[in-house]
């Protein structure tokens, strides 16, 4: 009874006693000790708490404090590592990288190699290209392909035969196996790194010349 009642009181009192904004932080050690003394002073003398419950309560509170401290330490470590990674990634600015993604910047009149990877041998593969407004401008059937890295060189012509204007584009690759089941295809884009940023979780991300932002971990090569 002692353990449950004190835990309930501590949890309920935490927002008011430990944080004026009403957060869900755990109570401090001083607050916990004050609550425990009050519990001892107001216990039923005919039903005193057992030593086992008393020790169990102290052990639980100590464990919670240790976990909270460990979480804070890990967050600080991750933040330091991300800052170090951000500093070391500055050298990528101005360089062309290949990263997982299907966006690419296109210059009219210049061929564009579109790269992707297949998880296994396929029965059929088709490729669609969309302009910045999301409209389909080109599509083609590539037939069966073997597993592994693949590349298709788009000559910049739309389905109607006209030259596609310069701008930002994207592509998708659809593939099926011998039974007609769809396969997961990994697309890659090549672009110049124009800047750096960090995600909401602190991970380093690259700003690319095609307008996309990709995590550093998605980069597969630097050229």
Secondary structure, 3 states (H helix, E strand, C coil): CHHHHHHHHHHHHHHHHHCCCCCCCCCCHHHHHHHHHHHHHCCCHHHCCCHHHHHHHHHHHHHHHHHHHHHHHHHHHHHHHHHHHHHHHHHHCCCEEEEECCEEEECCCCCEEEEEEECCCCCEEEEEEECCCCCEEEEEECCCCCCEEEEEEECCECCCCCECCCEEEEEEEEEECCCCCEECEEEEEEEEEEEEEECCCCCEEEEECCCCEEEHHHEEEEC
